[in-house]
Amino acid sequence: MIPRIPFGETGHDSARIIFGAAALFNVEQGEADRVLEMLLAAGVNHIDVAAKYGHAEERVGPWMREHRGDFFLATKTGDRSYAEARDSIRRSLERLRVDQLDLIQLHNLTDEEGFEQALSDDGALRACVEARDEGLVRFIGVTGHGTRVARMHLRSLERFAFDSVLLPYNFSMMQQPGYAADFDELLSVCEQRNVAVQTIKAVARRRWQQDEMPTTTTWYHAFEDPDDVTRAIHFALARAGVFVNTASDPGLLKLSLDAAECFERAPDTAEMSAQHERLAVEPLFVSGYEAVGRA
């Protein structure tokens, strides 16, 4: 069984592997239901979805009739204004078929203009706080991509007591000194304030190249060999206290769950370096090149 640890100050012990429901972006309900069985068997008790993940909220919704109590349920709004975010939260509740969300997150809050708008008096954060006050959500988080995200999350935490953050973490990203320093500083602040830290892109290999035919539904080229996936997941899990959100491909889910179930130690630097050299691994995000996919 995958270990569980407290998800910040929410009072919920979440499995260290969180289901990234972007994997349900464009699947039929039957395939989604098979994913549910996999999650229940592995003891995963936390779902992370978003309003912009295609049909994902609609696929998760039918699960909630019998399994609402089995999952900490999180979604996201990418809207920046109060009115748009207010409507987005209520549409998510309808699609997910629940009366209350455990966590609403400001989605990919990394650009300066969006940051200032979302955290303004008439911004999306106001809608999230209002929803919390009305009992529609319990907690509020913030997510992001790119090399600036850790620094932006630190700024977000200065402005508001967010309950969780989400950002990339893998071996290749941490080889960039600036990103590594910002990540470490953010993690230290989150540890002090008991803010939950979710990590994404654990199994990212590099961006798809122009002449490649994608073999997964991830917007990036992921590791696919079981041993490679296991090393990548173990590297992420070795960072104490963080959660690892699964990739946006249903086929990679079982590999990630299996890796988490057998986690004992971190792969050493030589192992990770050899894997990255063999597979020509590159960081998904480098300074000045921050374009991202849907997750």
C-alpha positions in Angstrom: 0.0 0.0 0.0 1.2 3.5 -0.8 2.2 5.4 2.4 0.0 8.3 3.5 1.1 11.5 5.2 -0.8 14.6 6.4 -1.8 17.0 3.5 -0.7 20.2 5.2 -3.1 21.4 7.8 -6.2 20.0 6.2 -6.5 17.1 8.6 -6.4 14.6 5.7 -3.8 11.9 5.4 -3.3 11.7 1.6 -1.5 8.9 -0.3 1.9 10.3 -1.4 0.8 9.5 -4.9 -2.1 11.8 -6.0 -4.1 10.9 -9.0 -3.6 13.5 -11.7 -7.0 13.4 -13.4 -5.8 15.2 -16.5 -5.4 11.5 -17.6 -9.2 11.5 -18.0 -9.1 14.5 -20.4 -10.6 12.6 -23.4 -11.6 9.1 -22.3 -14.9 7.3 -22.2 -16.6 6.6 -18.8 -15.8 2.9 -19.0 -12.1 3.6 -19.2 -12.4 6.1 -16.4 -14.2 3.6 -14.2 -11.3 1.1 -14.7 -8.9 3.8 -13.5 -11.1 4.2 -10.4 -10.7 0.5 -9.6 -7.0 0.8 -9.9 -6.9 3.8 -7.5 -9.0 2.0 -4.9 -6.8 -1.1 -5.1 -3.6 0.9 -4.6 -5.1 3.0 -1.7 -4.9 6.3 -3.6 -7.3 8.6 -1.8 -6.7 12.0 -3.4 -7.9 13.2 -6.8 -6.5 16.4 -8.5 -8.5 17.6 -11.5 -9.2 21.0 -13.1 -12.0 22.8 -15.0 -9.8 22.9 -18.1 -9.0 19.2 -18.2 -11.4 18.3 -21.0 -14.0 15.9 -19.8 -12.1 14.9 -16.7 -14.5 16.5 -14.1 -17.4 14.8 -15.9 -15.7 11.5 -15.7 -14.9 11.8 -12.0 -18.4 13.0 -11.2 -20.1 9.5 -11.4 -17.5 8.1 -8.9 -18.6 10.5 -6.2 -22.0 8.8 -5.8 -20.5 5.8 -4.0 -16.9 7.0 -3.3 -17.1 10.6 -2.1 -15.8 9.6 1.3 -12.9 7.7 -0.2 -11.2 10.7 -1.8 -9.9 14.2 -1.0 -11.3 16.0 -4.0 -9.4 18.9 -5.5 -10.0 20.9 -8.7 -8.7 24.2 -10.2 -9.9 27.4 -11.8 -7.8 29.1 -14.4 -10.0 32.2 -14.3 -8.5 35.4 -12.8 -11.5 37.6 -12.2 -14.0 37.3 -9.3 -17.0 36.7 -11.5 -15.5 34.2 -13.8 -13.9 32.2 -11.0 -17.1 32.3 -9.0 -19.0 30.7 -11.9 -16.2 28.3 -12.6 -16.3 26.9 -9.1 -20.0 26.3 -9.3 -19.7 24.6 -12.7 -17.0 22.3 -11.3 -19.3 21.4 -8.4 -22.0 20.5 -10.9 -19.7 18.4 -13.1 -18.2 16.6 -10.1 -21.7 16.0 -8.6 -20.7 17.2 -5.1 -21.9 19.8 -2.7 -18.4 20.6 -1.5 -14.8 20.5 -2.8 -12.0 19.7 -0.5 -9.6 22.0 -2.3 -9.9 24.7 -5.0 -6.7 25.9 -6.6 -5.7 28.9 -8.7 -4.5 27.2 -11.8 -1.0 28.1 -13.2 -0.6 31.4 -11.4 2.8 32.3 -12.7 2.6 35.4 -14.9 2.7 38.9 -13.4 -0.5 40.2 -14.9 -2.5 37.1 -13.9 -1.0 37.2 -10.4 -2.0 40.7 -9.8 -5.5 40.3 -11.2 -6.2 37.0 -9.3 -5.1 38.4 -6.0 -6.8 41.8 -6.4 -9.9 42.9 -4.5 -12.0 41.8 -7.5 -9.9 38.7 -8.4 -10.3 35.0 -8.4 -9.0 34.6 -4.9 -11.9 36.5 -3.6 -14.2 34.0 -5.2 -12.3 31.1 -3.6 -12.5 32.7 -0.2 -16.2 33.4 -0.6 -16.8 29.8 -1.7 -14.9 28.7 1.4 -17.0 30.9 3.6 -20.2 29.5 2.1 -19.0 25.9 2.7 -18.6 25.1 -1.0 -14.9 24.5 -0.6 -12.7 23.7 2.4 -9.3 24.8 1.4 -7.5 27.0 -1.1 -4.3 26.3 -3.1 -2.2 27.6 -5.9 -0.5 25.8 -8.8 2.0 26.5 -11.6 4.5 25.5 -14.2 7.8 26.9 -15.6 11.1 28.0 -14.0 9.5 31.0 -12.2 6.8 29.1 -10.4 8.6 28.5 -7.1 9.5 32.1 -6.8 5.9 33.1 -7.7 4.5 30.7 -5.1 6.7 32.3 -2.5 5.1 35.7 -3.4 1.6 34.1 -3.3 2.3 32.8 0.2 3.3 36.3 1.2 -0.1 37.6 0.1 -2.4 34.8 1.3 -2.3 31.8 3.6 -2.7 29.2 0.8 -3.1 25.6 2.1 -1.2 24.0 -0.8 1.1 24.6 -3.7 1.9 22.6 -6.8 4.9 22.7 -9.1 7.4 20.7 -11.2 10.0 18.5 -9.5 12.3 16.0 -11.2 16.0 15.3 -11.6 16.4 17.4 -14.7 14.7 20.4 -13.3 16.7 20.3 -10.2 20.0 20.4 -12.3 19.2 24.0 -13.0 20.7 25.9 -10.0 18.3 28.8 -10.0 15.2 26.5 -10.0 16.7 24.2 -7.4 17.5 27.1 -5.1 13.9 28.5 -5.5 12.4 25.1 -5.0 14.4 24.4 -1.8 13.4 27.8 -0.4 9.8 27.2 -1.2 9.9 23.8 0.4 11.5 25.3 3.6 8.7 27.9 3.9 6.0 25.3 3.3 7.5 23.1 6.0 7.5 26.0 8.4 3.9 26.9 7.7 2.6 23.3 7.2 1.6 24.0 3.6 1.1 20.9 1.5 3.5 20.6 -1.5 2.4 18.7 -4.6 4.9 17.9 -7.3 4.3 17.3 -11.0 6.2 16.1 -14.1 8.1 13.3 -12.2 8.2 11.1 -15.2 8.9 13.8 -17.8 11.7 12.9 -20.2 11.7 16.0 -22.5 9.4 17.8 -24.9 8.2 16.0 -28.0 10.4 16.7 -31.0 9.0 18.0 -34.2 9.3 14.7 -36.1 8.1 12.4 -33.3 4.8 10.6 -33.1 3.5 10.9 -29.5 3.1 7.5 -27.8 1.3 8.8 -24.7 -1.3 11.4 -24.1 1.1 13.6 -22.1 2.0 16.9 -23.8 5.6 16.0 -23.2 7.7 12.8 -23.9 7.4 10.7 -20.7 9.5 7.8 -19.5 7.7 4.6 -20.5 10.0 1.8 -19.6 9.0 0.4 -16.1 12.5 0.7 -14.7 12.9 4.3 -15.9 9.5 5.2 -14.5 10.4 3.6 -11.2 13.6 5.5 -10.8 11.9 8.8 -11.7 9.1 8.2 -9.2 11.5 7.1 -6.5 13.6 10.2 -7.0 10.5 12.4 -6.4 9.3 10.3 -3.4 12.7 10.6 -1.8 12.0 14.2 -1.1 10.5 14.0 2.3 7.0 15.4 2.8 6.1 16.1 -0.8 3.3 14.5 -2.8 3.7 13.2 -6.4 0.9 13.8 -8.8 0.6 11.2 -11.6 1.0 12.0 -15.3 -1.8 12.8 -17.7 -1.7 9.4 -19.4 -3.9 6.5 -18.1 -1.3 4.0 -19.4 1.4 5.4 -17.2 -0.7 5.2 -14.1 -0.2 1.6 -13.2 3.6 2.0 -13.6 3.6 4.9 -11.3 1.5 3.2 -8.7 3.7 0.1 -8.8 6.8 2.2 -8.4 5.3 4.0 -5.4 4.3 0.7 -3.7 7.9 -0.6 -3.8 9.6 2.7 -2.8 12.4 2.2 -0.3 15.2 4.6 -1.2 16.3 7.3 -3.5 18.2 6.3 -6.6 21.7 7.7 -6.3 23.0 10.5 -8.5 25.0 8.2 -10.7 21.8 6.1 -11.5 19.8 9.2 -12.4 22.7 10.7 -14.4 23.1 7.5 -16.4 19.4 7.3 -17.1 19.3 10.9 -18.3 22.3 10.5 -20.5 21.0 7.3 -22.0 17.6 8.8 -22.9 18.8 12.3 -23.7 16.6 13.8 -21.0 16.1 17.6 -21.0 14.2 19.8 -18.5 10.7 20.7 -19.8 11.2 24.3 -18.6 14.2 26.5 -19.0 14.4 30.2 -18.5 12.9 32.1 -21.4 11.0 29.0 -22.7 8.0 28.5 -20.4 5.3 27.3 -22.8 3.3 24.5 -21.2 0.7 21.9 -22.0 -2.7 21.3 -20.3 -1.5 19.7 -17.0 
